[in-house]
C-alpha cells in the first residue's frame, strides 16, 4: 500500500476513499501503518489503557448551586426548561465523552474544538452569524463537539411545540461536519438569521439603550476593582492599537450582566465606553468575564497559564469574527485569580433561544451551519501539506466515531432529561 498523495483540492483523496483504500485503513489494527513493509520493525503498540475513571454525573443539586451563588431566579429558570439544565452540563458532558471514547484515543487527532458547542451558542450580529463563546475551547478530539452539539439537538427537540425530528437534525449536523472536513465549504446564512436581526434594534442609539437596561448595579467592591483595573486595560490597548486615543476607552457606565445559563455563576460585567468621539451614539459596549480555568479530568487541553490569550487564538480558529475591541485585564490584587477576558458586542448582538426555531427546516439549517463552522478550520488556517494530513486523520476519526456519536448523544439527552426531572423535584 502506498502513502496517500497530497492534494490542495481534495479530489485525489476522495478518489482513494471511493476506491476502498480509506476503508482498508480504518480496518487496520492500531499498531500497523500503511507504509510498513516486511523488512521494517513493527510499530510498538500503545501502552495499556489507564484505569477507567468514574463517569461524570449529570445530576445537579440545588443546594450546591445555591452555595455557589445561584439566585432563586436562576434556579427557577433552570427548573422551567430542560435545555437550560443541559447548558449547565458542559464540563460533565466533555468528561463523559472523553471516557466514552477512550478506547479510540490513539486514532482521534487533537484538533481545535469548541468545548461547549450547542444550539443556543448561535449568535447573530448586524454583520455576522455563527457559534460563539469560546471559553471552553481547546485542543482535543472532535468527538467532544460532535456529541455535545448533537445532544443539544435531541434535548431541544423535546421542547419544541411542533413535530421535531431529532434524528433528522443530527443527521444534517453530522453530514455537514463531514463535508466540512472533506473540502472547504462557503457558509450561507440560515433563513432564521434575518428574523433574529429584525428582533434587535439595529440603530445605534436604540441598541445602546437596550444594552444599558441589561446593566445591574455593581457591588461597591466590584465597581472599585473595575475602576482600578481599567487603566491597565487601557495601557494594553494603547500598545496593541496605538491609533486609538486613551479617550476611546473612557468608562461611561458599567453594571453586572445577568445573562446566560451555563456561565450564570461566573460574574460578568457590561461596560459602556466612549468610543471614537464624545458623541453618545458612537459609544461601544464591552463584556468582561473571568477566563474559565482548565481541569485535569478532560481530554480537551486548555492552558493552565497564559490567561485569556488562548481565547483569542480559538476565536480566530473557530469563530466568525474578531470583536472590534478585545483584550484582557489582569487582576494584580489576587495573582491566582483568572484574568478578565474583554470583548465588545457588535451592534445588533443577539443570542438564539432554542424555542425561537419554528420548524424542522430551520433546525436542520442551524445544525448544518454549525457542522460547517466547527469542522473545516484547517482549510483556511493550516498550510499545505498539513491540511492534507489533518483532513485524512479527521475523516478517518469521523468514520470511526459517527455511529457511536449518534447513539451517545441520544443517551446523553435521555440522561439530561432524567436528571432535569430529578432537579425539578428537589426543594
Number of C-alpha atoms within 10 A of each C-alpha: 11 8 8 16 12 15 14 14 13 17 11 14 21 14 12 14 15 11 11 11 16 19 14 12 15 16 10 11 9 14 11 13 14 12 10 13 10 6 6 8 8 12 11 9 10 9 6 6 9 7 6 9 10 9 14 16 14 22 17 16 14 18 11 10 15 14 9 11 13 16 14 12 9 20 18 11 14 21 20 13 17 23 29 23 25 27 23 18 20 18 18 17 28 24 23 23 25 22 19 16 17 16 11 13 16 12 17 22 17 19 18 24 26 29 28 26 28 27 25 21 21 21 21 25 20 18 11 14 23 23 25 21 17 22 23 23 24 23 18 23 25 23 24 26 26 29 28 27 27 32 30 25 29 24 27 26 22 18 14 17 11 12 10 20 18 22 15 17 24 28 17 21 26 25 16 23 24 19 18 26 25 22 17 17 16 9 14 9 14 18 12 18 21 12 10 19 18 11 10 18 18 16 11 16 14 13 17 21 12 13 20 17 10 14 18 14 13 16 10 9 8 15 15 12 12 20 12 12 16 17 15 15 18 20 13 15 21 16 10 11 12 11 9 14 14 16 14 18 24 17 16 14 13 22 21 20 23 18 11 16 18 17 15 16 17 18 14 20 24 25 25 22 20 21 22 15 11 12 9 14 16 15 22 24 24 22 20 23 21 21 21 21 16 15 14 10 16 19 21 25 21 21 14 11 11 10 20 23 15 19 22 18 15 20 19 14 21 23 20 15 16 13 14 11 16 16 20 23 23 19 17 10 9 9 9 8 14 19 23 23 23 23 21 21 19 20 20 23 21 20 18 17 15 22 13 13 17 14 14 18 16 17 28 21 20 25 27 24 26 25 26 24 21 24 29 26 20 21 22 10 12 13 11 13 12 12 22 23 14 19 21 19 16 24 21 18 21 21 14 16 19 17 10 15 25 19 14 22 24 22 14 24 25 16 17 25 20 14 20 23 16 14 19 18 10 11 7
